[in-house]
Amino acid sequence: MCKVLKVNRSLYYHWIKTGCIIKKVDKKLNKLKEIYGLIISRKRISNIMKDLNLKV
């Protein structure tokens, strides 16, 4: 898979070990929800995704 995607194997394993940015954002939002009982709107998620240059 690394050859197909032209990605260094070491970088791939580093990415797996440290976690991708989406997982980090999910963890952060879940932690806020648990602490404050927040309900996060689609608009807020959309803004976060724009900040991270993510597209569905």
Secondary structure, DSSP 4 states (H G I P E B T S, - for coil): -HHHHT--HHHHHHHHHH--HHHHHHHHHHHHHHHH-----HHHHHHHHHHTT---
